[in-house]
Amino acid sequence: MSGGAGSAVRRRIEALWRIEGSRIIAVLARVTRDIGLAEDLAQEALADALEQWPVSGVPRNPAAWLTAVAKRKAIDAWRRAEGLDERYRAIAHGLEEDDGVAWEPVDDDVLRLVFTACHPVLSREAQVALTLRVVSGLTTEELGRLFLVPVATVQQRIVRAKKTLAAAKVPFEVPEPNEWKERLGGVLGVVYLMFTEGYAATSGERWIRPDLAREALRIGRVLAGLVPREPEVHALVALMEFQASRFAARTRPDGTPILLAEQDRTRWDRAQIGRGSAALARSDALGRGRGNYALQAAIAECHATAPSVGETDWQRIVLLYEALGRIAPGPVVELNRAVAVSMATGPAAALVIVDRLVTGGSLRGAHLLPSVRGELLVRLGRLEEARAEFTAAAALAKNQRTRALLEARAANI
């Protein structure tokens, strides 16, 4: 096969893996009862496809081919293993009875995969890395670029996560009903952590990382399809849709940040805003009241549908933040409420809230607090104090773009 045809096959394999990789791993995890082994087998089968398909052609059902090859590799490995226990012998026997052609993944398999990758026995960074690896199908090289760490570090995280799951004998299953709410909350927390890191990177040279945010949104959409009766899943998807709709307007061609008040709203993705509103409506239609993500989504919808900053319904946003502060209290929520109050009522009332946060000390070390306080002081005409706040905020910022933005703000007062 020519080089061009071989490249076309490689691109097709890569696209197939992005679409079907999580399902293939999920099927293998169900039959092997080991998520680490399943991922290794799938990667070995993928390597075989990269070698054979450019010569033999792409099979009629490529996902079934990959699954069957991976199953055969499992059987061969177990046959060679010394001291094979009865559990693996039974699994191997069951796989041998399968003709290897049928490929019938069910949604529960992918759901089990997500819950296993986000199991609380793993650290949060391990949960994120493993989820992006086995659910999103990202390579270790891609993960290294996303996390701004060496590939070897990512590989260590994933290997350690697999070993931890095996050592803890974590079952490949959806949690019991009494564990469901807590475990689903953990899964959503991992997805939202991915998205927020993409929406506003905490470190590095880039202010936003749309690739990471889009992977989180993709996982969120998958979850919404798997558990359609869970309102907070739809709400999280809505929140991510609203926030992601602004990506095209949030930076200049050179990567310089553009703040909300300066963004060209004609560049916001109206189709994505529509999808966000539809997802929030699905959450509300389940009739269980708005939770953490639904309230955040409602706030994001106010911004997304407003013609301008001045025409935004700031009074409603203040009420939504008050409700959010009751069910999910925290200093960041209170700081965001202060910003909304400053727009609805004025900077003086907002400064009282911010000064309480300064006294409390819970946001000490974060650049957000002095940067918000600096904006309020500018509006109050206290320019020297404002300059000092922006200078302090810049010193605390770990993201290079954010730091440059704050330094410029201080210099231009």
Secondary structure, DSSP 4 states (H G I P E B T S, - for coil): --HHHHHHHHHHHHHHHHHHHHHHHHHHHHHHS-HHHHHHHHHHHHHHHHHHHHHH---SSHHHHHHHHHHHHHHHHHHH-TT--HHHHHHHHHHHHS-S------HHHHHHHHHHHT-TTS-HHHHHHHHHHHTS---HHHHHHHHTS-HHHHHHHHHHHHHHHHHTT--SSPPPHHHHHHHHHHHHHHHHHHHHHHHS-SSBS-S--HHHHHHHHHHHHHHHHH-TT-HHHHHHHHHHHHHHTTGGGSB-TT--B--GGG--GGGS-HHHHHHHHHHHHHHHHT-S---HHHHHHHHHHHHHH-SSSTTS-HHHHHHHHHHHHHHS--HHHHHHHHHHHHHHT-HHHHHHHHHHHHHH-TTTT-SHHHHHHHHHHHHTT-HHHHHHHHHHHHHH--BHHHHHHHHHHHHH-
